[in-house]
Amino acid sequence: MLIDKVFKYGPPIIIVILVVLYFTINPSNSDIFPSCPFHKITGYYCPGCGSQRAFYQLLHLNPIASLKYNPLLIAGFIVLIYNLSIRLVNRFRTKKIRNLLHLPKTPLIIAGVIIVFWIARNIDYPGFHMLAP
């Protein structure tokens, strides 16, 4: 059925389109990308602010510039690569490696890191400014 094909092939096609879009168009110089509604309303940076520019820099193999826009994006990709690596290794091994992301406290730790980052990037004090995009 058509709906089965959409659910099977839809997400990978959307991901490819977004990667090509972010590779070809710099979000810093374009108005086609959405701006952060939280920042527009409050004037404060959310944990995701700067992610579009960071992703653009990452696609152009510039991790230092990517870290300057949003270090949490790089951390998220590291967690994603870790999770996919453990899944891949466990698929071919009889003795499974324990995935630390499946521990009960992991979501609380991740949420805590995001909240601390959110607060820290909005502190108006020297040293914390480097966390703002």
Residue pairs with C-beta under 8 A, 6 or more apart in sequence:
19 59
22 52
22 55
22 56
22 59
23 56
23 59
23 60
25 32
25 33
25 56
26 53
26 56
27 33
27 52
27 53
27 56
28 53
28 56
33 52
36 45
36 46
36 48
36 49
38 44
38 46
38 49
39 45
39 46
39 49
44 122
45 118
45 121
45 122
45 132
45 133
46 118
47 72
47 114
47 117
47 118
47 121
48 70
48 72
49 70
49 121
49 132
49 133
50 69
50 70
50 73
50 132
50 133
51 69
51 70
51 72
51 73
53 69
53 70
53 133
54 65
54 66
54 67
54 68
54 69
54 70
54 73
54 74
54 133
55 66
55 73
57 63
57 65
57 66
57 69
58 66
58 73
58 74
58 77
63 74
66 73
66 74
67 74
68 130
68 133
69 133
70 133
71 117
71 131
72 113
72 114
72 117
75 113
79 101
79 110
82 100
82 101
83 99
83 101
86 97
86 99
86 101
87 99
89 97
90 96
90 97
90 99
100 106
117 131
120 128
120 131
121 128
121 131
121 132
122 128
122 132
